[in-house]
Amino acid sequence: MRLTTVLLAVFAVACSQAPPPPPAARVPSKLEGMWSDPPATAVGTFCFFSCTDAGIERLNALLDEPANDKRPFPQLQAEAAKYQTDNYLRPRMTEAALKTYPLDPADDPGFLRCEPWGLSKQMFAPHQLEIRRVSDDQIDLRYGEWEAVRTVYLDGRVAPAGLPSRLGHSVGRFEGDTLVVETSRVAAGITWWDSQHSDQLRVVERFARSDDGDTLMLTATIEDPWSLREPVVAKKIWRWAPDQKITPYDACEPATEFKKGTSEP
């Protein structure tokens, strides 16, 4: 009888305890979703692929100059881009990188053989970028250009052993609403400003959404002791585009005939 009483008491206590609450639903990041080409503003157009603060400041100075009111925007854009190259990018490059700079477009494997870009170009790719949280410890960055997919690990895992890869190994964290991504172990390749880089390349990206929610800004700090005397800080702008989709990438056809010194087949 005593044993039966004890068992009944234990059963009653167990039944009286409320079941554990379900795990809290993950709150989506403000960055998640589809982004695409930047807004049709002067800065958006200038930063369609990538840009720097030096280039933006030069462009704004040209636009503010009354003497340039009748000059076509593409002309001002080209002048700002040249200023960016001559006064910001080139002075940061090492002698080793300058020996082959600028690389001939006809030597670009993406142009010659339709090989997908490495990280230093892919992270600034035009058109769609989809940010997707696939699990508590993983975010995928999906690009319309080349249908590339980058995995960002939020658990700080160490890069796997082996050779560097085209897109490298990325770990990330949130600082408030800003996604910070650090990437290393990137195979040697070509930068967005058409310079060679080594497999010592390291990049820190910061993705932040504007206060109005309409644009996404990437600020990337690029370091490479072989090709850069000091870091290059580059920017890229996307526009919120929830209705767009990434479709199969079939926009590349290998060049069969081309001339050195031009990207035209």
Secondary structure, 3 states (H helix, E strand, C coil): CHHHHHHHHHHHHHHHCCCCCCCCCCCCCCCCEEEECCCCCHHHHHCCCCECHHHHHHHHHHHHCHHHCCCCHHHHHHHHHHHHHHHHHHHHECHHHHCCCCCCHHHCHHHHHCCCCCHHHHCCCCCCEEEEEEECCEEEEEECHHHCEEEEECCCCCCCCCCCECCCEEEEEEECCEEEEEEECECCEECCCCCEECCCCEEEEEEEECCCCCEEEEEEEEECCCCECCCEEEEEEEEECCCCCCCCCCCCCCCCCCCCCCCCC
